[in-house]
């Protein structure tokens, strides 16, 4: 894993069972379940996952970058004009936070630390 590289793509889905069946049947992706609200996929060329959402999905893609030092990159993002939308939190595999860039695009940065 390299700092500042796109490492993961996260989508939203209202029905994880249906979305898993669709991508398995259409593209032969493999899935790992992480409880009732999250599934990760592989065999797609890029690692990613689907988060369950009850909201209407308008733009359901979250691009996730990797960085070993979340505090360092978080400070750089804020200094460059980004806004933190979800502060650092833990999840299976590490920690991450979400931010918006000056255009309003939401992205995330994660670390295995």
GULUM-555099 format. One record per residue: residue number from 1; residue in three letters; x, y, z of N, C-alpha, C in turn. Coordinates in steps of 0.001 Angstrom, whole numbers, plus 500000, padded with zeros to 6 digits. Example, Ala and Ser with C-alpha at 12.3 -4.5 7.8 and 13.67 -1.06 7.14 Angstrom:
BEGIN
drense num 1	residuo ALA	nxx 513190	nyy 494310	nzz 507800	caxx 512300	cayy 495500	cazz 507800	cxx 513200	cyy 496700	czz 507800
drense num 2	residuo SER	nxx 512850	nyy 497750	nzz 507080	caxx 513670	cayy 498940	cazz 507140	cxx 512900	cyy 500030	czz 507870
//
This chain:
BEGIN
drense num 1	residuo UNK	nxx 500837	nyy 498824	nzz 500000	caxx 500000	cayy 500000	cazz 500000	cxx 500879	cyy 501235	czz 500000
drense num 2	residuo UNK	nxx 500469	nyy 502203	nzz 499229	caxx 501234	cayy 503438	cazz 499093	cxx 500420	cyy 504620	czz 499580
drense num 3	residuo UNK	nxx 501079	nyy 505531	nzz 500300	caxx 500420	cayy 506752	cazz 500724	cxx 499873	cyy 507500	czz 499525
drense num 4	residuo UNK	nxx 498701	nyy 508089	nzz 499697	caxx 498072	cayy 508976	cazz 498729	cxx 497544	cyy 508288	czz 497477
drense num 5	residuo UNK	nxx 497534	nyy 506952	nzz 497421	caxx 496991	cayy 506221	cazz 496279	cxx 495557	cyy 505799	czz 496572
drense num 6	residuo UNK	nxx 494732	nyy 505774	nzz 495520	caxx 493385	cayy 505227	cazz 495677	cxx 493543	cyy 503752	czz 495989
drense num 7	residuo UNK	nxx 492929	nyy 503331	nzz 497082	caxx 493117	cayy 501973	cazz 497569	cxx 491831	cyy 501177	czz 497587
drense num 8	residuo UNK	nxx 490677	nyy 501827	nzz 497577	caxx 489426	cayy 501148	cazz 497841	cxx 488300	cyy 502019	czz 497315
drense num 9	residuo UNK	nxx 487242	nyy 501403	nzz 496824	caxx 486065	cayy 502137	cazz 496375	cxx 484871	cyy 501582	czz 497129
drense num 10	residuo UNK	nxx 484094	nyy 502471	nzz 497730	caxx 482947	cayy 502041	cazz 498524	cxx 481660	cyy 502596	czz 497922
drense num 11	residuo UNK	nxx 480704	nyy 501708	nzz 497702	caxx 479395	cayy 502074	cazz 497174	cxx 478354	cyy 501953	czz 498275
drense num 12	residuo UNK	nxx 477202	nyy 502542	nzz 498063	caxx 476056	cayy 502371	cazz 498945	cxx 475046	cyy 501486	czz 498222
drense num 13	residuo UNK	nxx 474239	nyy 500760	nzz 498994	caxx 473199	cayy 499908	cazz 498424	cxx 472064	cyy 499786	czz 499434
drense num 14	residuo UNK	nxx 470840	nyy 499770	nzz 498930	caxx 469692	cayy 499605	cazz 499811	cxx 469457	cyy 498141	czz 500172
drense num 15	residuo UNK	nxx 469878	nyy 497223	nzz 499314	caxx 469650	cayy 495788	cazz 499524	cxx 470946	cyy 495045	czz 499227
drense num 16	residuo UNK	nxx 471690	nyy 494689	nzz 500276	caxx 472993	cayy 494043	cazz 500088	cxx 472874	cyy 492665	czz 499446
drense num 17	residuo UNK	nxx 471841	nyy 491920	nzz 499785	caxx 471652	cayy 490588	cazz 499193	cxx 471457	cyy 490698	czz 497681
drense num 18	residuo UNK	nxx 470637	nyy 491632	nzz 497253	caxx 470377	cayy 491811	cazz 495820	cxx 471613	cyy 492318	czz 495091
drense num 19	residuo UNK	nxx 472357	nyy 493246	nzz 495713	caxx 473542	cayy 493797	cazz 495041	cxx 474629	cyy 492738	czz 494929
drense num 20	residuo UNK	nxx 474754	nyy 491894	nzz 495963	caxx 475731	cayy 490805	cazz 495922	cxx 475369	cyy 489825	czz 494805
drense num 21	residuo UNK	nxx 474105	nyy 489468	nzz 494691	caxx 473665	cayy 488546	cazz 493637	cxx 473923	cyy 489145	czz 492253
drense num 22	residuo UNK	nxx 473643	nyy 490446	nzz 492085	caxx 473849	cayy 491104	cazz 490802	cxx 475307	cyy 491046	czz 490363
drense num 23	residuo UNK	nxx 476229	nyy 491466	nzz 491223	caxx 477635	cayy 491521	cazz 490839	cxx 478276	cyy 490138	czz 490765
drense num 24	residuo UNK	nxx 477778	nyy 489197	nzz 491531	caxx 478267	cayy 487820	cazz 491411	cxx 477850	cyy 487237	czz 490069
drense num 25	residuo UNK	nxx 476584	nyy 487383	nzz 489733	caxx 476067	cayy 486823	cazz 488482	cxx 476617	cyy 487550	czz 487264
drense num 26	residuo UNK	nxx 476694	nyy 488867	nzz 487322	caxx 477138	cayy 489647	cazz 486162	cxx 478636	cyy 489594	czz 485938
drense num 27	residuo UNK	nxx 479421	nyy 489714	nzz 487016	caxx 480857	cayy 489902	cazz 486873	cxx 481715	cyy 488891	czz 487630
drense num 28	residuo UNK	nxx 481082	nyy 487941	nzz 488316	caxx 481782	cayy 486915	cazz 489088	cxx 482662	cyy 487489	czz 490196
drense num 29	residuo UNK	nxx 482230	nyy 488604	nzz 490797	caxx 482950	cayy 489150	cazz 491938	cxx 482762	cyy 488236	czz 493137
drense num 30	residuo UNK	nxx 483719	nyy 488225	nzz 494044	caxx 483632	cayy 487488	cazz 495301	cxx 483313	cyy 488468	czz 496415
drense num 31	residuo UNK	nxx 482617	nyy 487985	nzz 497454	caxx 482189	cayy 488861	cazz 498541	cxx 482550	cyy 488291	czz 499902
drense num 32	residuo UNK	nxx 482812	nyy 489190	nzz 500843	caxx 483001	cayy 488847	cazz 502252	cxx 482018	cyy 489688	czz 503050
drense num 33	residuo UNK	nxx 481212	nyy 489022	nzz 503869	caxx 480233	cayy 489723	cazz 504699	cxx 480894	cyy 490216	czz 505985
drense num 34	residuo UNK	nxx 480603	nyy 491464	nzz 506348	caxx 481058	cayy 492049	cazz 507612	cxx 479825	cyy 492526	czz 508368
drense num 35	residuo UNK	nxx 479022	nyy 491606	nzz 508821	caxx 477795	cayy 491937	cazz 509530	cxx 476671	cyy 492276	czz 508571
drense num 36	residuo UNK	nxx 475554	nyy 492741	nzz 509108	caxx 474367	cayy 492976	cazz 508274	cxx 474413	cyy 494252	czz 507436
drense num 37	residuo UNK	nxx 475408	nyy 495117	nzz 507670	caxx 475419	cayy 496420	cazz 506995	cxx 476594	cyy 496650	czz 506058
drense num 38	residuo UNK	nxx 477422	nyy 495616	nzz 505830	caxx 478586	cayy 495838	cazz 504976	cxx 479046	cyy 494548	czz 504317
drense num 39	residuo UNK	nxx 479355	nyy 494640	nzz 503025	caxx 479990	cayy 493536	cazz 502298	cxx 481159	cyy 494102	czz 501505
drense num 40	residuo UNK	nxx 482263	nyy 493366	nzz 501503	caxx 483438	cayy 493761	cazz 500719	cxx 483498	cyy 492890	czz 499475
drense num 41	residuo UNK	nxx 484012	nyy 493452	nzz 498381	caxx 484150	cayy 492657	cazz 497166	cxx 485598	cyy 492572	czz 496730
drense num 42	residuo UNK	nxx 485892	nyy 491519	nzz 495986	caxx 487212	cayy 491316	cazz 495395	cxx 487009	cyy 490705	czz 494017
drense num 43	residuo UNK	nxx 488097	nyy 490430	nzz 493318	caxx 488072	cayy 489901	cazz 491953	cxx 487457	cyy 490895	czz 490968
drense num 44	residuo UNK	nxx 487636	nyy 492195	nzz 491256	caxx 487055	cayy 493233	cazz 490404	cxx 488121	cyy 494140	czz 489785
drense num 45	residuo UNK	nxx 489383	nyy 493927	nzz 490123	caxx 490452	cayy 494794	cazz 489659	cxx 490836	cyy 495836	czz 490691
drense num 46	residuo UNK	nxx 489941	nyy 496122	nzz 491635	caxx 490176	cayy 497059	cazz 492724	cxx 489327	cyy 496594	czz 493896
drense num 47	residuo UNK	nxx 489870	nyy 496629	nzz 495088	caxx 489105	cayy 496225	cazz 496259	cxx 488036	cyy 497265	czz 496560
drense num 48	residuo UNK	nxx 486918	nyy 496803	nzz 497112	caxx 485851	cayy 497731	cazz 497452	cxx 484794	cyy 497075	czz 498300
drense num 49	residuo UNK	nxx 483717	nyy 497814	nzz 498519	caxx 482638	cayy 497288	cazz 499333	cxx 481347	cyy 498037	czz 499107
drense num 50	residuo UNK	nxx 480287	nyy 497497	nzz 499706	caxx 478962	cayy 498104	cazz 499680	cxx 478491	cyy 498292	czz 501111
drense num 51	residuo UNK	nxx 478093	nyy 499526	nzz 501440	caxx 477531	cayy 499829	cazz 502747	cxx 476017	cyy 499935	czz 502610
drense num 52	residuo UNK	nxx 475286	nyy 499277	nzz 503498	caxx 473833	cayy 499354	cazz 503469	cxx 473387	cyy 500754	czz 503838
drense num 53	residuo UNK	nxx 472430	nyy 501265	nzz 503076	caxx 471882	cayy 502589	cazz 503332	cxx 470381	cyy 502543	czz 503104
drense num 54	residuo UNK	nxx 469630	nyy 503160	nzz 503985	caxx 468183	cayy 503271	cazz 503802	cxx 467820	cyy 504551	czz 503064
drense num 55	residuo UNK	nxx 468795	nyy 505424	nzz 502856	caxx 468558	cayy 506685	cazz 502160	cxx 468486	cyy 506464	czz 500654
drense num 56	residuo UNK	nxx 467868	nyy 507425	nzz 499961	caxx 467907	cayy 507415	cazz 498501	cxx 469358	cyy 507603	czz 498079
drense num 57	residuo UNK	nxx 469800	nyy 506802	nzz 497129	caxx 471193	cayy 506865	cazz 496703	cxx 471295	cyy 507769	czz 495481
drense num 58	residuo UNK	nxx 471995	nyy 508885	nzz 495660	caxx 472178	cayy 509846	cazz 494577	cxx 473546	cyy 509628	czz 493944
drense num 59	residuo UNK	nxx 474592	nyy 509714	nzz 494732	caxx 475942	cayy 509400	cazz 494280	cxx 476521	cyy 508474	czz 495331
drense num 60	residuo UNK	nxx 476419	nyy 507178	nzz 495084	caxx 476744	cayy 506205	cazz 496107	cxx 478171	cyy 505720	czz 496113
drense num 61	residuo UNK	nxx 479103	nyy 506467	nzz 495549	caxx 480490	cayy 506013	cazz 495481	cxx 481352	cyy 506802	czz 496464
drense num 62	residuo UNK	nxx 482147	nyy 506082	nzz 497247	caxx 483107	cayy 506710	cazz 498132	cxx 484489	cyy 506194	czz 497751
drense num 63	residuo UNK	nxx 485339	nyy 507073	nzz 497258	caxx 486715	cayy 506713	cazz 496935	cxx 487522	cyy 506789	czz 498222
drense num 64	residuo UNK	nxx 488295	nyy 505737	nzz 498498	caxx 489054	cayy 505642	cazz 499740	cxx 490538	cyy 505597	czz 499407
drense num 65	residuo UNK	nxx 491287	nyy 506565	nzz 499950	caxx 492731	cayy 506607	cazz 499774	cxx 493401	cyy 506002	czz 501001
drense num 66	residuo UNK	nxx 494652	nyy 505625	nzz 500858	caxx 495417	cayy 505068	cazz 501967	cxx 496474	cyy 506070	czz 502412
drense num 67	residuo UNK	nxx 496707	nyy 506150	nzz 503722	caxx 497836	cayy 506896	cazz 504265	cxx 498184	cyy 506308	czz 505619
drense num 68	residuo UNK	nxx 499472	nyy 506091	nzz 505864	caxx 499902	cayy 505475	cazz 507120	cxx 499634	cyy 506351	czz 508329
drense num 69	residuo UNK	nxx 499645	nyy 507678	nzz 508164	caxx 499489	cayy 508595	cazz 509287	cxx 498241	cyy 509450	czz 509074
drense num 70	residuo UNK	nxx 497143	nyy 509037	nzz 509690	caxx 495881	cayy 509742	cazz 509481	cxx 495911	cyy 511182	czz 509991
drense num 71	residuo UNK	nxx 496524	nyy 511415	nzz 511127	caxx 496573	cayy 512789	cazz 511655	cxx 497352	cyy 513708	czz 510718
drense num 72	residuo UNK	nxx 498455	nyy 513219	nzz 510187	caxx 499266	cayy 514038	cazz 509276	cxx 498476	cyy 514411	czz 508030
drense num 73	residuo UNK	nxx 497848	nyy 513418	nzz 507389	caxx 497127	cayy 513707	cazz 506146	cxx 495852	cyy 514500	czz 506420
drense num 74	residuo UNK	nxx 495224	nyy 514269	nzz 507559	caxx 494033	cayy 515039	cazz 507929	cxx 494386	cyy 516516	czz 508045
drense num 75	residuo UNK	nxx 495497	nyy 516826	nzz 508688	caxx 495943	cayy 518219	cazz 508815	cxx 496236	cyy 518841	czz 507453
drense num 76	residuo UNK	nxx 496872	nyy 518094	nzz 506562	caxx 497161	cayy 518612	cazz 505218	cxx 495874	cyy 518909	czz 504457
drense num 77	residuo UNK	nxx 494885	nyy 518020	nzz 504593	caxx 493609	cayy 518211	cazz 503907	cxx 492928	cyy 519488	czz 504392
drense num 78	residuo UNK	nxx 492888	nyy 519688	nzz 505696	caxx 492256	cayy 520885	cazz 506264	cxx 493011	cyy 522140	czz 505835
drense num 79	residuo UNK	nxx 494343	nyy 522105	nzz 505885	caxx 495146	cayy 523262	cazz 505481	cxx 494949	cyy 523603	czz 504007
drense num 80	residuo UNK	nxx 494636	nyy 522608	nzz 503196	caxx 494446	cayy 522838	cazz 501762	cxx 493016	cyy 523252	czz 501416
drense num 81	residuo UNK	nxx 492135	nyy 523326	nzz 502421	caxx 490768	cayy 523779	cazz 502170	cxx 489716	cyy 522693	czz 502219
drense num 82	residuo UNK	nxx 490102	nyy 521476	nzz 502580	caxx 489124	cayy 520402	cazz 502725	cxx 488415	cyy 520504	czz 504060
drense num 83	residuo UNK	nxx 487273	nyy 519815	nzz 504160	caxx 486499	cayy 519819	cazz 505405	cxx 486301	cyy 518377	czz 505866
drense num 84	residuo UNK	nxx 486552	nyy 518129	nzz 507138	caxx 486359	cayy 516794	cazz 507714	cxx 484867	cyy 516602	czz 507954
drense num 85	residuo UNK	nxx 484285	nyy 515544	nzz 507381	caxx 482856	cayy 515278	cazz 507550	cxx 482593	cyy 514152	czz 508547
drense num 86	residuo UNK	nxx 483538	nyy 513240	nzz 508724	caxx 483482	cayy 512188	cazz 509750	cxx 484880	cyy 512066	czz 510304
drense num 87	residuo UNK	nxx 485031	nyy 512343	nzz 511588	caxx 486356	cayy 512263	cazz 512189	cxx 486810	cyy 510805	czz 512252
drense num 88	residuo UNK	nxx 488043	nyy 510586	nzz 512619	caxx 488646	cayy 509250	cazz 512630	cxx 487790	cyy 508285	czz 513451
drense num 89	residuo UNK	nxx 487507	nyy 507123	nzz 512857	caxx 486769	cayy 506073	cazz 513541	cxx 487376	cyy 504728	czz 513163
drense num 90	residuo UNK	nxx 487117	nyy 503721	nzz 513976	caxx 487666	cayy 502391	cazz 513694	cxx 486645	cyy 501557	czz 512932
drense num 91	residuo UNK	nxx 487147	nyy 500609	nzz 512189	caxx 486340	cayy 499636	cazz 511452	cxx 487184	cyy 498380	czz 511341
drense num 92	residuo UNK	nxx 486601	nyy 497235	nzz 510956	caxx 487424	cayy 496025	cazz 510832	cxx 488566	cyy 496257	czz 509836
drense num 93	residuo UNK	nxx 489782	nyy 496212	nzz 510311	caxx 490935	cayy 496408	cazz 509440	cxx 491714	cyy 497681	czz 509694
drense num 94	residuo UNK	nxx 491161	nyy 498617	nzz 510466	caxx 491918	cayy 499832	cazz 510715	cxx 491080	cyy 501001	czz 511179
drense num 95	residuo UNK	nxx 491479	nyy 502197	nzz 510741	caxx 490811	cayy 503444	cazz 511085	cxx 490669	cyy 504278	czz 509816
drense num 96	residuo UNK	nxx 489688	nyy 505181	nzz 509814	caxx 489545	cayy 506084	cazz 508679	cxx 488777	cyy 507318	czz 509071
drense num 97	residuo UNK	nxx 488808	nyy 508315	nzz 508173	caxx 487984	cayy 509506	cazz 508303	cxx 487492	cyy 509899	czz 506927
drense num 98	residuo UNK	nxx 486449	nyy 510726	nzz 506879	caxx 485880	cayy 511205	cazz 505622	cxx 486092	cyy 512716	czz 505530
drense num 99	residuo UNK	nxx 486198	nyy 513206	nzz 504313	caxx 486351	cayy 514639	cazz 504090	cxx 485707	cyy 515024	czz 502772
drense num 100	residuo UNK	nxx 485451	nyy 516320	nzz 502613	caxx 485027	cayy 516834	cazz 501319	cxx 486122	cyy 517737	czz 500782
drense num 101	residuo UNK	nxx 486299	nyy 517672	nzz 499473	caxx 487255	cayy 518561	cazz 498817	cxx 486563	cyy 519898	czz 498544
drense num 102	residuo UNK	nxx 487268	nyy 520900	nzz 498024	caxx 486646	cayy 522210	cazz 497803	cxx 485445	cyy 522186	czz 496849
drense num 103	residuo UNK	nxx 485329	nyy 521159	nzz 496012	caxx 484179	cayy 521067	cazz 495108	cxx 482991	cyy 520365	czz 495756
drense num 104	residuo UNK	nxx 483190	nyy 519805	nzz 496965	caxx 482110	cayy 519118	cazz 497657	cxx 482114	cyy 517609	czz 497491
drense num 105	residuo UNK	nxx 483103	nyy 517047	nzz 496801	caxx 483209	cayy 515591	cazz 496653	cxx 483632	cyy 514980	czz 497970
drense num 106	residuo UNK	nxx 482954	nyy 513917	nzz 498402	caxx 483346	cayy 513236	cazz 499637	cxx 484271	cyy 512079	czz 499309
drense num 107	residuo UNK	nxx 485370	nyy 511995	nzz 500034	caxx 486334	cayy 510906	cazz 499942	cxx 486661	cyy 510469	czz 501364
drense num 108	residuo UNK	nxx 487438	nyy 509403	nzz 501476	caxx 487878	cayy 508933	cazz 502783	cxx 489352	cyy 508585	czz 502691
drense num 109	residuo UNK	nxx 490014	nyy 508556	nzz 503853	caxx 491394	cayy 508111	cazz 503960	cxx 491425	cyy 507076	czz 505083
drense num 110	residuo UNK	nxx 492091	nyy 505941	nzz 504819	caxx 492158	cayy 504898	cazz 505836	cxx 493608	cyy 504533	czz 506122
drense num 111	residuo UNK	nxx 493805	nyy 503902	nzz 507271	caxx 495111	cayy 503382	cazz 507666	cxx 494897	cyy 502077	czz 508414
drense num 112	residuo UNK	nxx 495847	nyy 501179	nzz 508262	caxx 495777	cayy 499915	cazz 509007	cxx 496402	cyy 500057	czz 510386
drense num 113	residuo UNK	nxx 496851	nyy 501251	nzz 510736	caxx 497470	cayy 501530	cazz 512038	cxx 496429	cyy 501767	czz 513098
//
